[in-house]
């Protein structure tokens, strides 16, 4: 269950962050509400995750996957451009998350 909780936390955080862009500095009500609710859900499920997964491992997964997903959402729906260095950098981030999760002795396997 902790990895399911972490997945829910990541999706909620990506939704919240993407909605923050749409809120236009919190001047638009619906995207502002989605942002707030998304972060509440994200932090709640992250707190459940931290019962079983060490903080460093959980946060590495949270931030690494979050960076890639937020960038993908921004690219697909918000017109963000991606160049080769950005793609390579995100690849390194994902490799780091995978290495920590698969090979680390401190992870919750």
One Martini backbone bead per residue (centre of mass of N, CA, C, O) as a GRO file, in nm:
protein
  109
    1UNK     BB    1   0.050   0.065  -0.016
    2UNK     BB    2   0.274   0.289  -0.017
    3UNK     BB    3   0.293   0.314  -0.333
    4UNK     BB    4   0.005   0.405  -0.375
    5UNK     BB    5   0.021   0.657  -0.201
    6UNK     BB    6   0.249   0.785  -0.365
    7UNK     BB    7   0.099   0.803  -0.632
    8UNK     BB    8  -0.127   0.984  -0.530
    9UNK     BB    9   0.058   1.215  -0.438
   10UNK     BB   10   0.181   1.275  -0.716
   11UNK     BB   11  -0.077   1.332  -0.876
   12UNK     BB   12  -0.176   1.561  -0.691
   13UNK     BB   13   0.074   1.744  -0.726
   14UNK     BB   14   0.059   1.774  -1.033
   15UNK     BB   15  -0.221   1.895  -1.037
   16UNK     BB   16  -0.163   2.139  -0.855
   17UNK     BB   17   0.070   2.266  -1.019
   18UNK     BB   18  -0.084   2.292  -1.286
   19UNK     BB   19  -0.315   2.471  -1.162
   20UNK     BB   20  -0.144   2.710  -1.078
   21UNK     BB   21  -0.100   2.817  -1.359
   22UNK     BB   22  -0.415   2.855  -1.413
   23UNK     BB   23  -0.469   3.066  -1.169
   24UNK     BB   24  -0.319   3.332  -1.203
   25UNK     BB   25  -0.231   3.404  -0.906
   26UNK     BB   26  -0.511   3.335  -0.768
   27UNK     BB   27  -0.757   3.466  -0.971
   28UNK     BB   28  -0.878   3.176  -1.013
   29UNK     BB   29  -1.089   2.973  -0.858
   30UNK     BB   30  -1.078   2.676  -0.956
   31UNK     BB   31  -0.766   2.638  -0.977
   32UNK     BB   32  -0.721   2.718  -0.680
   33UNK     BB   33  -0.882   2.482  -0.555
   34UNK     BB   34  -0.722   2.255  -0.686
   35UNK     BB   35  -0.455   2.326  -0.561
   36UNK     BB   36  -0.530   2.298  -0.263
   37UNK     BB   37  -0.647   2.009  -0.273
   38UNK     BB   38  -0.400   1.869  -0.395
   39UNK     BB   39  -0.205   1.929  -0.156
   40UNK     BB   40  -0.363   1.790   0.063
   41UNK     BB   41  -0.361   1.510  -0.064
   42UNK     BB   42  -0.057   1.481  -0.104
   43UNK     BB   43   0.031   1.511   0.201
   44UNK     BB   44  -0.138   1.287   0.314
   45UNK     BB   45  -0.018   1.051   0.138
   46UNK     BB   46   0.272   1.103   0.219
   47UNK     BB   47   0.232   1.043   0.520
   48UNK     BB   48   0.155   0.745   0.473
   49UNK     BB   49   0.416   0.660   0.332
   50UNK     BB   50   0.615   0.734   0.584
   51UNK     BB   51   0.551   0.476   0.752
   52UNK     BB   52   0.729   0.271   0.534
   53UNK     BB   53   0.905   0.487   0.390
   54UNK     BB   54   1.173   0.640   0.361
   55UNK     BB   55   1.215   0.966   0.317
   56UNK     BB   56   1.438   0.972   0.096
   57UNK     BB   57   1.300   0.777  -0.097
   58UNK     BB   58   1.024   0.909  -0.124
   59UNK     BB   59   1.133   1.189  -0.219
   60UNK     BB   60   1.279   1.093  -0.471
   61UNK     BB   61   1.029   0.988  -0.610
   62UNK     BB   62   0.847   1.234  -0.591
   63UNK     BB   63   1.038   1.436  -0.738
   64UNK     BB   64   1.118   1.282  -0.994
   65UNK     BB   65   0.837   1.211  -1.103
   66UNK     BB   66   0.722   1.497  -1.082
   67UNK     BB   67   0.906   1.638  -1.283
   68UNK     BB   68   0.830   1.468  -1.530
   69UNK     BB   69   0.519   1.507  -1.521
   70UNK     BB   70   0.507   1.816  -1.524
   71UNK     BB   71   0.661   1.846  -1.788
   72UNK     BB   72   0.462   1.684  -1.961
   73UNK     BB   73   0.216   1.860  -1.909
   74UNK     BB   74   0.341   2.127  -2.008
   75UNK     BB   75   0.398   2.024  -2.296
   76UNK     BB   76   0.101   1.924  -2.373
   77UNK     BB   77  -0.084   2.187  -2.231
   78UNK     BB   78   0.135   2.464  -2.207
   79UNK     BB   79   0.381   2.492  -2.427
   80UNK     BB   80   0.633   2.360  -2.345
   81UNK     BB   81   0.967   2.345  -2.404
   82UNK     BB   82   1.202   2.091  -2.523
   83UNK     BB   83   1.526   1.993  -2.487
   84UNK     BB   84   1.787   1.787  -2.476
   85UNK     BB   85   1.894   1.862  -2.189
   86UNK     BB   86   1.622   1.817  -2.048
   87UNK     BB   87   1.586   1.520  -2.123
   88UNK     BB   88   1.850   1.418  -2.002
   89UNK     BB   89   1.804   1.515  -1.714
   90UNK     BB   90   1.545   1.346  -1.667
   91UNK     BB   91   1.683   1.078  -1.711
   92UNK     BB   92   1.873   1.100  -1.468
   93UNK     BB   93   1.657   1.118  -1.257
   94UNK     BB   94   1.527   0.841  -1.313
   95UNK     BB   95   1.778   0.676  -1.266
   96UNK     BB   96   1.813   0.757  -0.971
   97UNK     BB   97   1.544   0.645  -0.868
   98UNK     BB   98   1.591   0.355  -0.954
   99UNK     BB   99   1.852   0.300  -0.800
  100UNK     BB  100   1.742   0.358  -0.518
  101UNK     BB  101   1.502   0.151  -0.528
  102UNK     BB  102   1.659  -0.116  -0.622
  103UNK     BB  103   1.961  -0.090  -0.457
  104UNK     BB  104   1.874  -0.002  -0.192
  105UNK     BB  105   1.881  -0.093   0.156
  106UNK     BB  106   1.656   0.137   0.266
  107UNK     BB  107   1.430   0.033   0.127
  108UNK     BB  108   1.089  -0.074   0.074
  109UNK     BB  109   1.076  -0.428  -0.022
   0.00000   0.00000   0.00000
